[in-house]
């Protein structure tokens, strides 16, 4: 995912040119959260509004950290940021500091803490800015937070860039930001600061893939900031080396990486798979209730034999279900053979576009599919899945995500964890041992459960680093 960080426009900012209704504005700000910019000429009472906001925040139980810009410090990088954090972190216990600088926040420790190692470094890299963001997140996890800046127009450039970075990432953390400044003090509008270098990259990989070859190419191409999940030590190839538990669903794994890179889920987004495009009408193929049986997978080890698929489809038809058999162009011979053995089954092998396949899956009561794209597409359109899962890869990572599903197949088979493309065990016991009656029972159990299931809840608001 390529991220181009451009001019940041803060939505919902309140500007006060005078002091009228200041208390009502502060109360609204405390309720709604986000960013409050108090803009006014010298002497109109900007500091009084900040004082009112801080008093209200303390009464609400927030930790209040204040800073003030000044001519004397404007030439020193992160002067405002240090005012926020230095004293609070210095007064924390050793265990508290370890918690505050855990994970990504550790890249900001040398800036904030001297630790007896000499002068604090003036590193203004993206890694430090991002580490400071996570320091604020860690503080807000312990106690709701208010950051208040007076005379921001006198602030140093590095601190202003960090404030802009922080302001666009407040959603999902219990932190407020209030900034007071004079109008016209910047060549650009306040908090519309372009981040130097302007770009970064987040590398998404599967659990068994290394991001480091891609990171090397990006470094050679001059990309200044790179984030990825990496088991191997990356040296200087990654600015953010994110680490997660091994046994996470792939979707959650990558959502956690995106959050660690500073891009949390937007409000109202539960993190499920979704198809957002308008889908075509599948009624040309079928009307009324039906079950989809997806016949094959691109990796042979992950699909039942054609005879076993026919037995499953036949059992469903005898149980009273109308059966649609889907597959790619390359699966057409298999879907035709299955439908020949199952009276009334509709053969859609090689006859649907991806959009039409999504529409067909969306209309199904249940989808029966091996571990392949059709199972995940069914999850994305909210249809329950009977997952015929070969254990060559772990089901905990690759099972259908965010919908009700039932896992069938011997997960203790000898092929477990091998990532084999061709089944190494004679007779393909992990899938060809599945009794068609088990499929019928699983479909009966899942019928009527088309509402999306809650994700497993491993993406807490302040986690993922």
C-alpha positions in Angstrom: 0.0 0.0 0.0 1.6 3.3 -1.1 0.8 6.2 1.2 1.3 9.8 -0.1 1.2 12.2 2.8 0.0 15.5 1.5 -1.6 18.6 3.0 -3.6 17.6 6.0 -7.0 19.2 6.4 -8.5 18.8 9.9 -12.2 18.2 9.6 -14.4 19.8 12.2 -11.9 22.3 13.6 -13.5 25.2 15.5 -11.9 28.6 15.1 -12.6 31.4 17.6 -11.7 34.9 16.4 -12.9 36.4 19.7 -13.7 35.0 23.2 -17.5 35.0 22.9 -19.2 31.6 23.8 -15.8 30.2 24.8 -17.1 28.0 27.6 -19.8 26.5 25.4 -17.2 25.8 22.7 -14.9 24.2 25.2 -17.7 22.0 26.6 -18.6 20.9 23.0 -15.0 20.2 22.3 -14.7 18.0 25.4 -17.8 16.0 24.4 -17.0 15.7 20.7 -13.2 15.3 20.9 -10.7 15.8 18.1 -8.9 19.1 17.6 -9.8 22.6 18.7 -7.8 25.5 17.2 -8.2 28.8 19.1 -7.2 31.6 16.7 -7.1 35.3 17.7 -4.9 38.3 17.8 -2.8 39.1 20.8 -4.7 39.9 24.0 -8.1 38.5 23.1 -7.9 35.7 25.6 -6.7 32.6 23.8 -4.8 31.5 26.9 -8.0 31.8 29.0 -9.7 29.4 26.6 -6.9 26.9 27.0 -7.0 27.3 30.7 -10.8 26.6 30.7 -10.2 23.5 28.5 -7.5 22.2 30.8 -9.6 22.8 33.9 -12.5 20.9 32.3 -10.2 18.1 31.2 -8.8 17.6 34.7 -12.3 17.6 36.1 -13.1 14.8 33.6 -10.1 12.8 34.8 -7.8 13.5 31.9 -4.1 13.8 32.0 -3.3 17.3 30.9 0.1 18.0 29.2 0.8 21.6 28.2 3.4 23.4 26.1 4.1 26.9 24.8 5.9 28.0 21.7 8.5 30.8 22.1 11.0 32.7 19.9 13.9 31.4 22.0 13.1 27.7 21.3 11.7 27.9 17.8 15.1 27.0 16.3 15.4 23.8 18.3 13.7 20.6 17.0 10.8 19.2 19.1 10.9 21.9 21.7 7.1 21.8 22.2 7.1 18.0 22.1 9.7 17.8 24.8 7.6 20.2 27.0 4.8 17.7 26.7 6.6 14.6 27.6 10.0 15.1 29.2 8.9 15.9 32.8 6.0 13.4 32.8 8.3 10.6 31.6 11.2 11.6 33.9 8.8 11.4 36.9 7.5 8.0 36.0 8.8 4.8 37.6 11.1 2.5 35.7 8.2 0.1 35.0 5.9 2.9 34.0 8.6 4.2 31.5 9.0 0.7 30.1 5.3 0.6 29.4 5.2 4.1 27.9 8.1 3.4 25.5 7.1 -0.2 24.6 6.8 -1.2 21.0 7.1 1.5 18.3 7.2 4.2 21.0 10.7 3.1 21.7 12.0 5.0 18.7 11.2 8.2 20.5 12.9 7.4 23.8 16.3 8.9 23.0 14.5 12.2 22.1 12.4 12.4 25.3 14.7 10.7 27.8 18.4 11.4 28.4 18.9 8.2 30.5 22.5 9.4 31.3 23.5 8.9 27.7 24.3 12.6 27.0 22.3 15.2 25.1 18.9 14.2 23.6 19.2 13.5 19.9 17.5 15.9 17.4 16.4 13.2 15.1 13.5 14.5 13.1 12.9 11.3 11.0 9.5 9.8 10.3 10.4 6.9 12.7 10.7 9.4 15.6 7.5 11.2 14.7 5.7 7.9 14.5 7.3 6.8 17.8 6.0 10.0 19.5 2.5 9.3 18.2 2.7 5.9 19.9 4.0 7.4 23.1 0.8 9.5 23.1 -1.3 6.4 22.4 0.4 4.6 25.3 -0.3 7.5 27.6 -3.9 7.7 26.5 -4.3 4.0 27.2 -3.3 4.5 30.8 -5.4 7.7 31.2 -7.5 9.9 28.8 -5.2 12.6 27.5 -5.4 16.3 26.6 -2.5 18.0 24.8 -2.7 21.8 24.9 -0.3 24.2 23.0 -0.3 27.9 23.5 1.4 30.3 21.0 1.8 27.5 18.5 2.8 30.1 15.9 6.1 30.4 17.7 6.6 26.6 17.7 9.5 24.8 16.1 8.9 23.1 12.7 9.5 19.5 14.0 6.8 19.9 16.7 4.3 21.5 14.3 4.8 18.6 11.9 4.2 16.1 14.8 1.1 18.0 15.8 -0.2 17.7 12.2 0.6 14.0 12.2 -1.1 13.5 15.6 -4.2 15.5 14.7 -5.1 13.3 11.8 -4.8 10.1 13.9 -6.8 10.9 17.0 -9.7 8.7 16.0 -9.7 5.5 18.1 -7.6 6.9 21.0 -8.9 8.8 24.0 -6.9 12.0 23.3 -7.8 15.6 22.6 -5.6 18.3 21.1 -6.1 22.1 21.6 -3.9 24.6 19.9 -3.8 28.4 20.3 -2.2 30.7 17.7 -2.4 34.1 16.0 -4.1 34.4 12.7 -1.9 34.8 9.6 1.2 33.6 11.5 2.0 30.9 9.0 2.5 31.0 5.3 0.2 27.9 5.3 -2.9 27.5 7.4 -2.2 26.2 11.0 -1.8 22.4 11.2 -1.7 22.1 7.4 1.9 21.1 7.4 3.4 18.9 4.7 5.5 16.1 6.1 9.1 16.1 4.7 9.8 13.5 2.1 6.1 13.1 1.5 5.8 9.3 1.2 6.1 6.0 2.9 5.2 2.4 2.2 3.5 -0.4 4.2 4.3 -3.9 3.0 1.5 -6.5 3.5 2.6 -10.1 3.5 1.2 -13.5 4.4 2.4 -15.2 7.6 5.1 -17.2 5.8 6.4 -14.5 3.5 9.3 -12.2 4.2 8.9 -8.5 3.5 12.7 -7.9 3.3 13.3 -8.4 -0.4 10.6 -5.9 -1.2 12.0 -3.6 1.5 15.4 -3.8 -0.1 14.0 -2.8 -3.5 12.1 0.1 -1.9 15.3 1.3 -0.1 17.2 1.2 -3.3 14.4 3.3 -4.9 14.8 5.9 -2.2 11.6 5.3 -0.3 12.3 7.0 3.1 9.9 5.1 5.5 8.9 1.4 5.3 6.7 -0.6 7.6 6.1 -4.4 7.7 5.6 -7.4 9.8 8.9 -9.3 10.0 10.1 -12.3 12.0 13.7 -11.8 10.7 15.8 -8.9 12.0 15.5 -6.3 9.3 18.6 -4.1 10.0 18.0 -0.7 8.4 15.5 -2.1 5.9 12.4 -1.3 8.0 11.6 1.8 10.0 8.7 0.0 11.6 9.3 -3.7 12.3 5.9 -4.8 13.6 5.5 -8.1 15.4 2.3 -10.0 16.1 1.2 -13.4 17.3 1.6 -16.2 14.8 -1.9 -17.6 15.1 -3.9 -14.6 13.9 -6.4 -14.5 11.0 -4.6 -12.9 8.0 -7.1 -10.0 7.9 -6.5 -9.1 11.6 -2.7 -9.5 11.1 -2.7 -6.9 8.4 -5.2 -4.6 10.1 -2.9 -4.5 13.1 0.0 -3.5 10.9 -2.0 -0.7 9.3 -2.9 0.5 12.8 0.7 0.4 14.0 1.6 2.5 10.9 -0.8 5.1 12.1 -3.9 4.2 10.1 -6.6 2.8 12.4 -10.0 1.7 11.2 -12.4 4.5 10.6 -15.4 5.0 12.9 -18.1 2.4 12.2 -15.8 0.0 10.4 -15.7 -3.4 12.2 -12.8 -4.6 10.1 -14.7 -7.3 8.2 -14.0 -8.2 4.6 -16.4 -6.4 2.3 -17.4 -6.0 -1.3 -18.2 -2.3 -1.9 -19.0 -2.4 -5.6 -22.5 -2.8 -6.9 -23.2 -6.4 -7.8 -25.1 -7.6 -10.9 -28.4 -9.5 -10.7 -27.8 -13.3 -10.5 -31.4 -14.2 -11.3 -30.5 -15.2 -14.8 -28.9 -18.3 -13.2 -31.3 -19.1 -10.4 -34.3 -17.9 -8.3 -35.2 -18.9 -4.8 -33.2 -20.5 -2.1 -30.0 -22.3 -3.1 -26.7 -23.6 -1.8 -23.4 -23.0 -3.7 -20.8 -25.8 -3.9 -17.5 -24.4 -5.2 -15.8 -27.4 -6.8 -12.1 -26.9 -6.7 -9.1 -24.8 -5.6 -6.1 -23.5 -7.5 -3.9 -25.6 -5.3 -4.9 -29.3 -5.8 -4.0 -30.3 -2.2 -6.7 -27.9 -0.9 -9.6 -29.4 -2.9 -11.6 -32.6 -2.6 -11.6 -35.1 -5.5 -14.3 -34.6 -8.1 -16.1 -37.8 -6.9 -16.2 -36.4 -3.3 -17.6 -33.1 -4.5 -20.3 -34.9 -6.5 -21.2 -37.0 -3.4 -21.5 -33.8 -1.3 -23.6 -32.0 -3.9 -25.8 -35.1 -4.3 -26.4 -35.4 -0.6 -27.4 -31.7 -0.5 -29.8 -32.2 -3.4 -31.4 -35.2 -1.7 -31.8 -33.1 1.5 -34.0 -30.7 -0.5 -31.4 -28.0 -1.4 -31.1 -26.5 -4.9 -27.4 -26.8 -5.7 -25.3 -24.4 -7.8 -21.8 -25.7 -8.7 -19.3 -22.9 -9.3 -15.7 -22.9 -10.5 -13.2 -21.2 -12.7 -12.6 -21.8 -16.4 -10.1 -24.5 -15.5 -12.7 -26.2 -13.3 -15.3 -26.5 -16.0 -14.7 -30.2 -16.7 -15.0 -31.0 -12.9 -18.2 -28.9 -12.5 -19.7 -30.5 -15.6 -18.9 -34.0 -14.2 -20.4 -33.1 -10.8 -23.6 -31.8 -12.3 -24.0 -34.8 -14.6 -24.2 -36.9 -11.4 -26.5 -34.6 -9.5 -30.0 -34.1 -11.1 -31.1 -30.5 -11.0 -27.7 -29.1 -10.1 -26.9 -25.9 -12.1 -23.4 -25.8 -13.6 -21.8 -22.4 -13.4 -18.2 -23.6 -13.9 -16.3 -21.0 -16.0 -19.6 -19.1 -16.7 -19.4 -16.2 -14.2 -17.2 -13.1 -14.0 -15.8 -12.3 -10.6 -18.5 -9.8 -10.0 -21.2 -12.3 -11.0 -19.6 -14.9 -8.8 -19.8 -12.5 -5.9 -23.5 -11.9 -6.6 -24.2 -15.6 -6.8 -22.4 -16.2 -3.5 -24.2 -13.2 -1.9 -27.6 -14.8 -2.8 -26.8 -18.2 -1.4 -28.1 -19.6 1.9 -24.7 -21.2 2.5 -21.5 -21.7 0.4 -19.6 -25.0 0.6 -16.0 -24.4 -0.5 -12.4 -25.5 0.0 -9.8 -23.1 1.3 -9.8 -20.9 -1.8 -10.8 -17.5 -3.0 -14.5 -18.3 -3.3 -14.7 -19.0 0.5 -13.2 -15.6 1.3 -15.4 -13.9 -1.3 -18.4 -15.5 0.3 -17.2 -14.1 3.6 -16.9 -10.7 2.0 -20.5 -10.7 0.9 -21.7 -12.0 4.3 -22.7 -15.6 3.4 -22.0 -18.4 5.9 -19.4 -21.0 4.7 -18.9 -24.7 5.2 -15.1 -24.7 4.9 -13.6 -27.9 3.5 -10.2 -27.1 4.9 -7.0 -29.0 4.1 -4.6 -28.4 7.0 -1.6 -27.8 4.7 -1.9 -24.2 6.1 -3.3 -23.4 9.5 -7.1 -22.9 9.7 -6.7 -20.4 12.5 -5.0 -18.1 10.0 -6.9 -18.8 6.8 -10.5 -19.9 7.7 -13.3 -17.7 6.4 -13.2 -14.4 8.4 -16.1 -12.4 9.9 -19.0 -14.8 9.0 -20.4 -17.9 10.6 -18.6 -21.0 9.3 -18.1 -24.7 10.1 -14.7 -26.3 9.5 -14.7 -29.8 8.0 -11.7 -31.9 7.2 -9.1 -33.8 9.3 -6.9 -31.1 10.8 -4.6 -33.7 12.2 -3.8 -35.3 8.9 -0.1 -36.0 8.0 0.0 -33.1 5.6 -0.7 -30.5 8.3 1.5 -27.5 8.1 3.4 -28.7 5.0 2.1 -26.0 2.7 2.1 -28.7 0.1 0.5 -28.0 -3.3 0.1 -31.6 -4.2 -1.3 -33.9 -1.5 1.6 -36.0 -0.1 -0.7 -38.6 1.5 -2.2 -41.4 -0.5 -6.0 -41.1 -0.7 -6.2 -37.4 0.2 -7.6 -38.3 3.6 -7.9 -34.8 5.0 -10.7 -34.0 2.6 -11.9 -37.1 0.9 -12.7 -38.6 4.3 -15.4 -35.9 4.8 -18.8 -37.6 5.0 -21.4 -35.9 2.8 -23.8 -36.2 5.7 -21.5 -33.9 7.7 -21.8 -31.3 4.9 -25.6 -31.6 5.0 -25.6 -31.2 8.8 -23.3 -28.2 8.6 -25.4 -26.5 5.9 -28.6 -27.1 8.0 -26.8 -25.6 11.0 -25.7 -22.5 9.1 -28.9 -21.8 7.1 -30.4 -18.6 8.3 -27.2 -17.4 10.0 -26.3 -14.9 7.2 -25.6 -12.0 9.6 -21.9 -11.3 9.8 -20.2 -12.7 12.9 -18.2 -10.5 15.1 -14.5 -10.5 14.4 -12.5 -12.2 17.0 -11.8 -8.9 18.7 -8.0 -9.0 18.6 -7.7 -5.4 17.3 -8.1 -3.2 20.5 -8.1 0.5 20.0 -4.6 1.1 21.2 -3.0 -2.2 20.3 -0.9 -3.5 17.4 2.7 -2.5 17.6 
